[in-house]
Amino acid sequence: MTLTRSKHAEARRETPAGHNHVVTPLGDRRLAVARGPETACSSRPLKGTTLGAVDAACDTLTADWDPTPAARLREETEAALVAHPAAIAVTSPAGVRRWISEAGPLRPGLMAALHRLPVVSHRHDAVEACASAGVAAQLVGAESEEELPFHLDRVYGESLVLETARWAAPNDVAVRTGDTPTCLVQPYRYRLPSDLTESTRLVQMLIADDIDGIVFTSPASVAGLFEVAAECGVSTVLSDALSRQMTVAATDRPTAAAAEQCGAFVSRCPLRTDGRDLLAMLSTLVDRPLLPARVLPAGVVEAEGRRVELSPLELRLFAALNRRQGIVCPRGVLAEEVWGHHSHGDRLLSLTSRLRRRITPLGLTVEAVQRRGYRLRRARS
């Protein structure tokens, strides 16, 4: 692949050093949108409502999916129910809906399990999909779907996991997660789009620095973009571009975490999953410095060449603040993203104090805003 820098990119680099643009659909700003298949199947699709109103330079499906044959899905469901799980984790709203709709004669048993057992998810939209089906589900503080089995392993001992983000060949129904057997039920398998023309073009534009910012709509959209980059042999180059050259936005916390695991520097994430929050965030017309702080894998935060290692709870709190740079994050939002619910006022205060001390070597601090919440900013010299 030939990497070239466009006139647009050169013009953008004339802004003062250390500054970057907040993405906006107005003027000459160029925005890319990477979509996953959940967008088309969501009960509140982004297309045509919120992001659909954005005049994007490149709007591309970077991941698609194949529905698991109904017979195979029922085999997985039967094996999971026979295992007598202690809890159920769900990871996708479309997966929840298809799991229930395709259960056939197993549906009474499946619904009984969903009503009887604890049901958890790391995604708001999956919790909402459960509620629509009459199932009570709890939002937990796991950053990604990979963390969910370990969360259940610690709390309940064994789990039934609804998994929709597997890219490899169909997995065996019974697998092991930690020391506990975990049954996988996969209503869908992810794959790359059959036509890679547009997604390859998006990778080229990102690497050529011809984009001011990119919005990821789901974890699958992140994984798909990097799968395309791997096909082109430029995964490392893409990761570098998304860590330094442009604004990266994610529609929700799990999507932000997926992008960070790929090396991206995510500095835009709405406080709520409501699409209006996202559009308002992207439409801000203010240029300002971004804090040069990145969340890296293995519990590490990096800023201007310096690194500190954080505990899992400290890292979740830091990530929640870092993804909303310049925004005061309400205490309820922060508590929900750290623990999965709002009832940790005193613990949040203690955790914030610990985090403030831990990030001092990075030249960053957590500022308390009276009666509003907290925000991340540079420490005063």
SEDO-264386 format. One line per 5 residues: number of its first residue (from 1); their letters; for each residue z, y, x of C-alpha. Coordinates in Angstrom, 1 decimal. Each point is the difference from the previous one (the first is absolute). Layout:
REM SEDO-264386
NUM	A	Z/Y/X | ... $
//
This chain:
REM SEDO-264386
1	MTLTR	0.0/0.0/0.0 | -0.9/3.4/1.3 | 2.8/2.5/-0.3 | -1.0/3.6/-0.3 | 2.0/3.2/-0.8 $
6	SKHAE	-1.5/2.1/-2.8 | -0.3/3.7/-0.2 | 2.6/-0.1/-2.8 | 2.4/-1.7/2.4 | -0.6/2.5/2.8 $
11	ARRET	0.5/2.9/-2.5 | 3.3/-1.5/-1.2 | 1.3/-0.2/3.6 | -0.2/3.8/0.3 | 3.3/0.2/-2.0 $
16	PAGHN	3.1/0.8/2.1 | 1.3/-2.9/2.1 | 2.5/-2.2/-1.6 | -1.2/0.9/-3.5 | -1.8/-2.1/-2.6 $
21	HVVTP	-1.2/0.6/-3.5 | 1.5/-1.1/-3.2 | -2.8/-1.8/-1.7 | -1.6/1.8/-2.9 | -3.0/-0.7/-2.2 $
26	LGDRR	-0.9/3.6/0.2 | -2.1/2.0/2.5 | -1.4/-1.9/3.0 | 2.8/-2.5/0.3 | -1.3/-3.6/0.1 $
31	LAVAR	2.1/-2.7/-1.6 | -0.6/-3.8/0.0 | 1.5/-2.5/-2.5 | 0.4/-3.6/0.9 | 0.6/-2.1/-3.2 $
36	GPETA	1.3/-3.5/-0.6 | -0.9/-2.2/-2.9 | 3.3/0.9/-1.8 | -1.5/3.4/-0.8 | -2.6/-1.5/-2.4 $
41	CSSRP	2.6/-2.4/-1.6 | 2.9/2.4/-0.3 | 1.4/1.0/-3.4 | -0.1/3.5/1.3 | -3.2/0.1/2.2 $
46	LKGTT	-0.3/2.7/2.5 | -3.8/0.1/-0.4 | -1.0/2.6/-2.6 | 3.5/1.4/-0.4 | 1.6/1.4/3.1 $
51	LGAVD	-1.8/-0.9/3.2 | -3.1/-0.2/-2.1 | 0.1/3.8/-0.2 | -0.1/0.4/3.7 | -3.4/0.7/1.5 $
56	AACDT	0.3/-2.5/2.9 | -2.5/-0.2/2.9 | 0.4/-3.8/-0.1 | 1.5/-2.0/-2.8 | -0.2/-3.7/0.9 $
61	LTADW	1.3/-3.4/-1.2 | 1.3/-1.5/3.3 | 1.5/-3.2/-1.6 | -1.1/-2.2/-2.9 | 1.5/-3.2/-1.4 $
66	DPTPA	-0.9/-3.3/-1.4 | 2.0/-1.4/-3.0 | 1.6/-3.3/0.8 | -1.5/-2.7/-2.2 | 2.2/-0.4/-3.1 $
71	ARLRE	0.6/-3.7/0.8 | 1.2/0.7/3.5 | 2.2/2.9/-1.2 | 1.6/-2.3/-2.5 | 0.6/-2.6/2.7 $
76	ETEAA	1.8/2.7/2.1 | 2.0/1.1/-3.0 | 1.1/-3.5/-0.9 | 1.0/-0.7/3.6 | 2.0/3.2/0.1 $
81	LVAHP	1.8/-0.7/-3.3 | 0.9/-3.6/1.1 | 1.6/1.5/3.1 | 2.7/1.6/-2.1 | -0.1/3.4/1.8 $
86	AAIAV	3.0/2.3/0.0 | -2.1/3.2/-0.3 | -3.6/1.2/-0.4 | -1.8/2.7/2.0 | -3.1/1.7/-1.3 $
91	TSPAG	-2.4/2.1/2.1 | -2.8/1.2/-2.2 | -0.4/1.3/-3.6 | -3.3/-1.7/-0.5 | 1.4/-3.2/1.5 $
96	VRRWI	2.9/0.0/-2.5 | -2.3/0.4/-2.9 | -2.4/-2.7/1.1 | 2.8/-2.4/0.9 | 1.3/0.2/-3.5 $
101	SEAGP	-3.3/0.1/-1.8 | -1.4/-3.1/1.8 | 3.2/-2.1/-0.2 | -1.4/-2.0/-3.0 | 2.4/-2.7/-1.1 $
106	LRPGL	2.4/1.0/2.8 | 0.5/3.5/-1.5 | 3.2/-0.8/-2.0 | 1.6/-1.4/3.2 | -1.2/2.9/2.1 $
111	MAALH	1.2/2.6/-2.4 | 3.3/-1.8/-0.3 | 0.4/0.2/3.8 | -1.1/3.6/0.1 | 2.7/0.8/-2.7 $
116	RLPVV	2.7/-2.2/1.5 | -0.3/0.7/3.8 | 0.3/3.3/2.0 | -3.4/1.5/0.3 | -0.6/2.6/2.8 $
121	SHRHD	-2.8/2.0/1.5 | -0.5/2.7/2.7 | -2.6/1.7/-2.2 | 0.6/2.3/-3.0 | -3.3/-1.1/-1.7 $
126	AVEAC	0.9/-3.7/0.2 | 3.4/0.8/-1.5 | -1.8/1.9/-2.8 | -2.4/-2.9/-0.5 | 3.0/-2.3/-0.5 $
131	ASAGV	1.5/2.4/-2.5 | -3.2/0.0/-2.0 | 0.2/-3.8/-0.2 | 3.6/0.2/-1.2 | 1.5/-1.0/3.3 $
136	AAQLV	2.8/2.0/1.7 | -0.8/0.4/3.7 | 2.0/1.9/2.7 | -1.5/2.2/2.6 | 1.4/-0.9/3.5 $
141	GAESE	-0.1/1.9/3.3 | -2.3/-2.4/1.8 | -2.7/2.1/1.8 | -2.7/-2.6/-0.4 | -0.8/-3.3/-1.7 $
146	EELPF	0.7/-1.8/3.2 | 3.6/1.1/-0.2 | 0.5/-1.2/-3.5 | 0.6/-3.7/0.8 | 2.5/0.9/2.7 $
151	HLDRV	1.7/2.3/-2.5 | 0.3/-2.8/-2.5 | 1.0/-2.5/2.7 | 3.0/2.2/0.9 | 1.0/0.6/-3.6 $
156	YGESL	-0.9/-3.1/-2.0 | -0.7/-2.8/2.5 | -3.5/-0.9/-1.3 | -2.8/1.7/-1.8 | -3.2/-0.4/-1.9 $
161	VLETA	-2.5/2.6/1.3 | -3.0/1.4/-1.8 | -2.3/0.8/2.9 | -3.3/1.9/-0.4 | -0.8/1.3/3.5 $
166	RWAAP	-1.0/-3.1/1.9 | -3.2/0.4/1.9 | -0.3/-3.5/1.5 | -1.0/-3.2/-1.8 | 2.2/-1.0/-2.9 $
171	NDVAV	3.4/-1.0/1.3 | 1.9/-3.1/-0.8 | 2.2/0.5/-3.0 | 3.2/-0.8/2.0 | 0.6/2.0/3.1 $
176	RTGDT	3.1/1.0/1.9 | 1.4/3.5/0.3 | 3.0/0.2/2.4 | 2.2/-3.0/-0.7 | -0.9/-0.2/-3.7 $
181	PTCLV	-3.0/-1.7/-1.7 | -2.0/2.6/-1.9 | -2.7/-0.8/-2.5 | -3.1/2.2/-0.1 | -1.8/0.7/-3.2 $
186	QPYRY	-3.3/1.9/0.7 | -1.8/1.2/-3.1 | -2.5/1.7/2.3 | -1.3/-0.4/3.6 | -1.1/3.1/1.8 $
191	RLPSD	-3.3/0.3/1.8 | -2.3/2.6/1.5 | -2.6/1.6/-2.4 | -3.2/-1.9/0.0 | -1.9/3.1/1.1 $
196	LTEST	1.7/1.6/3.1 | -2.4/2.9/0.2 | 2.3/2.7/-1.5 | 3.2/-1.3/1.6 | -1.7/-0.2/3.4 $
201	RLVQM	-1.2/3.6/-0.5 | 3.6/1.0/-0.8 | 1.2/-1.5/3.3 | -2.7/1.8/1.9 | 0.9/3.4/-1.6 $
206	LIADD	3.7/-0.5/0.7 | -0.6/-0.9/3.7 | -2.6/2.9/0.4 | 2.8/2.4/-1.3 | -2.3/1.1/-2.8 $
211	IDGIV	2.8/-0.2/-2.6 | 3.0/2.3/-0.5 | 2.0/-2.7/-1.7 | 0.0/-3.4/-1.7 | 1.9/-1.2/-3.1 $
216	FTSPA	0.8/-3.7/-0.2 | 0.6/-1.3/-3.6 | 1.6/-3.4/0.7 | 1.2/-2.2/2.9 | -3.2/-2.0/-0.5 $
221	SVAGL	-2.1/3.1/0.6 | 1.7/0.4/3.4 | -0.5/-3.7/1.0 | -3.6/0.1/-1.2 | -0.9/3.1/2.1 $
226	FEVAA	1.5/-1.6/3.1 | -1.8/-3.3/-0.8 | -3.3/2.0/0.0 | 1.0/1.7/3.3 | 0.7/-3.5/1.5 $
231	ECGVS	-3.5/-1.1/-1.1 | -1.3/3.0/1.9 | 2.2/-0.6/3.0 | 1.8/3.4/-0.3 | 3.4/-0.7/-1.5 $
236	TVLSD	1.8/1.6/2.9 | -2.2/3.1/-0.1 | 0.6/0.3/-3.8 | 3.7/-0.3/0.5 | 0.0/2.8/2.5 $
241	ALSRQ	-2.1/2.2/-2.3 | 2.4/-0.5/-2.9 | 3.0/0.7/2.3 | -1.1/3.4/1.4 | -3.2/1.5/-1.4 $
246	MTVAA	0.5/0.5/-3.7 | 2.4/0.1/-3.0 | 0.7/-3.5/-1.4 | 1.3/-0.2/-3.6 | 1.1/-3.0/-2.0 $
251	TDRPT	0.5/-0.3/-3.7 | 3.3/-1.8/0.2 | 2.7/-1.3/2.4 | -1.4/-3.5/0.5 | -3.4/1.4/0.8 $
256	AAAAE	1.5/2.4/2.5 | 1.8/-2.8/1.7 | -3.1/-2.1/0.2 | -1.9/2.9/1.7 | 2.9/0.5/2.4 $
261	QCGAF	0.0/-3.6/1.0 | -3.7/0.5/1.0 | 1.0/3.0/2.2 | -0.8/2.9/-2.4 | 2.1/3.1/-0.1 $
266	VSRCP	0.6/0.5/-3.8 | 1.3/3.5/-0.8 | -1.0/0.2/-3.7 | 1.6/-2.2/-2.7 | 0.9/1.2/-3.5 $
271	LRTDG	3.6/0.1/-1.0 | -0.9/-1.8/-3.2 | -2.7/-2.6/-0.7 | -1.4/2.4/-2.6 | -3.5/0.9/1.0 $
276	RDLLA	0.6/3.7/-0.8 | 2.4/0.2/2.9 | -2.6/-1.4/2.3 | -2.8/2.4/-1.1 | 2.4/3.0/0.2 $
281	MLSTL	0.9/-1.1/3.5 | -3.6/-0.3/1.1 | -0.9/3.3/-1.5 | 2.5/2.0/2.0 | -1.8/2.9/1.8 $
286	VDRPL	2.4/0.6/2.8 | -0.6/-0.7/3.7 | 3.1/-0.9/1.9 | 1.2/-2.0/3.0 | 0.6/-3.7/-0.6 $
291	LPARV	3.0/-1.6/1.7 | -1.4/-2.4/2.6 | 2.1/-2.9/-1.1 | -1.4/-3.5/-0.7 | 1.6/-3.1/-1.4 $
296	LPAGV	-0.9/-3.0/2.2 | 0.4/-3.7/-0.6 | 3.3/-1.7/1.1 | 2.3/2.9/-1.2 | -1.2/2.6/2.5 $
301	VEAEG	-0.7/3.7/-0.6 | -2.1/2.0/2.5 | -0.3/3.8/0.4 | -1.7/1.8/2.9 | 0.2/-3.0/2.3 $
306	RRVEL	3.6/-0.8/-0.7 | 1.2/-3.0/-2.0 | 3.2/-1.1/-1.7 | 0.8/-3.2/-1.7 | 1.6/0.2/-3.5 $
311	SPLEL	1.8/-2.5/-2.2 | -2.0/-1.3/-3.1 | 1.8/2.4/-2.3 | -0.3/3.0/2.4 | -3.7/-0.8/0.4 $
316	RLFAA	-0.6/-0.1/-3.8 | 1.7/3.4/-0.4 | -1.9/1.5/2.9 | -3.3/-1.3/-1.3 | 0.7/1.4/-3.5 $
321	LNRRQ	0.6/3.5/1.5 | -2.8/-0.2/2.5 | -2.6/-0.9/-2.7 | 0.9/3.1/-1.9 | -0.2/2.6/2.9 $
326	GIVCP	1.0/3.4/-1.2 | 1.2/-1.3/-3.4 | 3.7/-0.1/-1.0 | 0.6/-3.6/-1.1 | 2.5/-0.4/-2.8 $
331	RGVLA	3.0/-2.2/0.7 | -1.0/-2.4/-2.8 | -3.5/-0.6/1.5 | 1.5/-0.6/3.4 | 2.6/-2.4/-1.3 $
336	EEVWG	-2.6/-1.9/-2.0 | -2.2/-0.4/3.0 | 2.8/-1.2/2.3 | 1.9/-2.3/-2.4 | -2.3/-0.3/-3.1 $
341	HHSHG	2.2/1.9/-2.4 | 1.8/3.4/-0.4 | 3.7/-0.9/0.3 | 0.7/0.7/3.6 | 1.1/3.6/0.2 $
346	DRLLS	2.8/-0.4/2.6 | -1.9/-2.6/1.9 | -3.0/2.3/0.2 | 2.1/2.8/1.5 | 1.4/-2.4/2.6 $
351	LTSRL	-3.4/-1.4/0.8 | -1.6/3.5/0.3 | 2.7/1.0/2.5 | -0.6/-3.1/2.1 | -3.8/0.6/-0.1 $
356	RRRIT	0.5/3.7/1.0 | 1.9/-1.1/3.2 | -2.5/-2.8/0.8 | -3.1/2.2/-0.1 | 1.5/2.9/2.1 $
361	PLGLT	-1.8/-1.2/3.2 | -3.3/0.4/-1.9 | 0.6/3.7/-0.6 | 0.2/-0.7/-3.8 | 2.8/0.5/-2.6 $
366	VEAVQ	0.7/-0.7/-3.6 | 0.7/3.2/-1.9 | 2.2/0.0/-3.2 | -1.3/2.3/-2.7 | 2.8/0.9/-2.3 $
371	RRGYR	-0.3/-1.6/-3.5 | -3.5/-1.3/0.8 | 0.0/-2.7/2.7 | -1.1/-0.3/3.6 | -3.1/0.7/2.1 $
376	LRRAR	-1.0/-0.9/3.6 | -0.7/2.9/2.4 | 0.0/0.9/3.6 | 3.4/0.6/1.5 | 0.7/3.6/1.0 $
381	S	0.1/0.5/3.8 $
//
